[in-house]
Structure formats: C-alpha cells, structure tokens
Amino acid sequence: MSNRQILQVFEQYQKSRTAFVQTVAELASRPQNIETLQNAGVMSLLRPLLLDIVPTIQQTSALALGRLANYNDDLAEAVVKGDILPQLVYSLAEQNRFYKKAAAFVLRAVAKHSPQLAQSVVDCGALDALVICLEEFDPGVKEAAAWALGYVARHNAELAQAVVDAGAVPLLVLCIQEPELALKRISASALSDICKHSPELAQTVVDAGAIAHLAQMILNPDAKLKRQVFSALSQIAKHSVDLAEMVVEAEIFPAVLTCLKDPDEYVRKNVATLIREIVKHTPELAQLVVNAGGVAAVVDYVGDCKGNVRLPGVMMLGYVAAHSENLAMAVIVSKGVVQLAVTFAEEPEDHIQAAAAWALGQIGRHTPEHAKAVAASNILPKLLASYLRADASEDLQTKAKKALKNILQKCVHLPALEPLLHDAPPNILKHVVGQFSKVLPHDSKARRLFVTSGGLKKIQEIKAEPGSALHEYINTINNCYPEEIVRYYSPGYSDQLLQRVEEFQPVQ
C-alpha cells in the first residue's frame, strides 16, 4: 500500500470520527433521541474521542457528553462512572478555549442534578481547574467556568464552601465588572448560589466587595442581569441585620423601587423578595423602607400581579406591620389592608391565602384602631370560612385561625363581629363574644343595635359550659339588659308565652 493510500485511510478515519461526534452532538440536543443513544452505548464510544489528536473531535465529543449528562441524572451518573471527569479536568489546563468551554459545560451538566454528583465534580479536582479558567482572557471560558462553579455551589453549604475555598469568590466579583453581559449574569448568579446557604458564606462574598458592584447594576437595562443582581442582594440581606444594613448602605433606595414596575416578571419578584428580606430584620430597617416610599410601592405591586409573584410583596407588608403600631398604620394608610383582602379573596392557592391571612393578622393585632381597619374590609367571615374549609391546607387553617384570634382580641367594631356570632365554632366564638362583653356595658347605642340585629337572641342560643370563659362573657352581656328582655329572647320563651295563653282563663 502506497503512502498516499495510507494517508487516504487515515483521512477517511478522521472524517468518520468527525462525522460521528458531530451527528451524536446534534442528536443529543433533542430529548427524543437520548434514550436511543444511551441504549446504543454512546458514552463508551465518546470517551476515547475526548483524547483524540484532532481538537475539533475532542471539543465536539465533550459537547455531546455535556448534552447527554445535562438531560438526566442517570446519564450524568454514567459520565462519572465512566471515569470521564478526571480526563476533562486534565484537559481543562492543557487545551484551547473551545475545549475548555465544552469541558466546563460537561462539569456543569453533571453537577446540576444532585449534591452527590456535584461532589463527584469536586472530588475529581475540577474546582481548581475551573477557578483558573476564571482568569482566562476569553469571556466565554470565564462564563462556562462561572456557570459550573455556581451549579456546584447551589446544592448545599459544604459544596458552596468548597467553591469558596478554591478561591472563586474574588474572581467572580471581578467577572461581574467585565463588559460582557452574559458573563455578568452568570457570575452574579454564581455569587447568589454561594450566598444563600449561610451568613458566613454571604459574608465571604461581601468581604470581596460584591455589594457595591451589584448595587451599581440595579438600573441596568438588561432584565436577565437585573434578575441575578436582585437575587444575589436578597440572598445576602436575608441572613442577618448586619448584612441587610450593608445592602441598604449601598444606597439602593429609592432607585430599587422603580424596578417593582419592571416589565420582566422575575425582576419584579426578585426586587420584592429583596425588600422583604431587608424589612423583616428590625423596625429601623422597615422604617427606612417606609420612608423611601416602599410600602406604597409594594401595595401597588401586589395589586398589579397574580400568583406566586405576589407572595414576597404580601410577606413584606406582613413583616413591616409586625414590627410596631406605627409601621402597621403605615401599611393601613397605604391601602395595604384592602389589597391584602383582595389577594386573599382572589388567589386560589392555599399558600398565598395563608400568607395574606398572616399579614392581615399582623396588621390587626396592635390596637382596636388597627383591628377595625382590618375588620372593615369584610375579611373576618372569609378568614373564618377558610379556617372551616374541610379541604384547606393545614397551614392555611392555622394561619386563618391565628389571624382571626389576633384581630378579634383587639376588635371592638361590633358590626364586623356580628356575622361571626352565627357561624363561628366554639374556639373562635369565645373571642367574638368576649369582645361584645367588653363593649356593650359601656355603649347604650350598641346595646340597642345588638337587640335589633338578632345578636342578643343568638347569645341566648349558645350552650356554654358553666364556669367557662364563654359562660362568663354571656353573663356579662345578659347583665347589660333587663331580665325580661333576656328571657324574651331565650330559646323556648315563645312556647312558654303560648302555654300561658292556652292556660289563661278570661274573666267571664
């Protein structure tokens, strides 16, 4: 065989390998082909091609493996068991930028599925190689490495700590300052994934100077970047008062409030989450947000959205109101009660109703004035209905019951309480009757209305255990009226009158 023929054979072999990996990579991009490729044993065929002498074959085989591993954890497990990861890590340090991107993609695809698979990525020494990639000149390589590091860090505190220990944080903070939008987004996302687990991890990110750079990007026109920026800031702020104060000190208010009207739903939700995480810590932080116009902005936000996007706004109003009478009054003045009542009535999901019920309870529990503002929205019968609903979640029943008790114990606005006299079970009824027993002895107009509305009649129908609190409350109410009036409205009194009519002998 001549040299020419030998070269032709090699050329043909190279073309076949190239065609094979390109076809597999293409097929692996469509979910319907994955099972067939898996059954054909494609993993074991791709593995040797990672070390091929032709760079494009190496890169394309890595891309194909990444797409397969990305599909499900079984295939990712197969990549780990096939001893492919050490090969990729070795090549990360040696190969060109195209291969590095493909190798980082495989590591990310494996790490994303579970803490165990992410640990396999850590165990094969990938973190050090990925951190070195963050210092590459090519932004695409940095992006691929940041993405893989974020996918490792997101699972738990131990894995996030491993990413920190590898020295990733200062380099990720440098990456968010790069001009490329995609790199900024992925780096902010990775920082968010590191921060979320513990105050210590969040502090590491803060110490690297992340807050100032993130805060500079809150008004960036790119929605995907803003999503990640607000996510990272909220993951920092949630852990402690000190961390929340550091976020606030970056002067994000009032600019951040304009983003509650952002066209992007996820930006709006992440902003509301950030505000919630700040106000929950102390009355001072809540007051700062109130002073910046935060409550009115969040009330508008709750009114403008539906479903889970509403949830952080609802919770924010509840946290503000929980701190003090004045802060709860700020929520009332900004029409927060009306919006929370609308949310409670509109939302079909139990967990959102439960959050709205909790928030209303936090507003109404302070003083009679606060309770009246809540009761006037006609929410008490709805809270009662949710508490009594057989198919309501346990959380909704608990929150509705607690909110009812919180509001009832302060509410002296009797017209709002009357409907509950007819429907409330004994454990709620005692609070309702208790409030009537506080007001009626001192208010003659209320006593008259209580008779004409049928309230006094209802009270006589309640069967209370002698000596119980409910029994005491009923006695207090009855003592507000002449004995013959109480008797008149007692069950069976009309029968007694009829009996007397029958027995009465007219004077002949």
Disulfide bonds with the S-S distance in Angstrom:
none
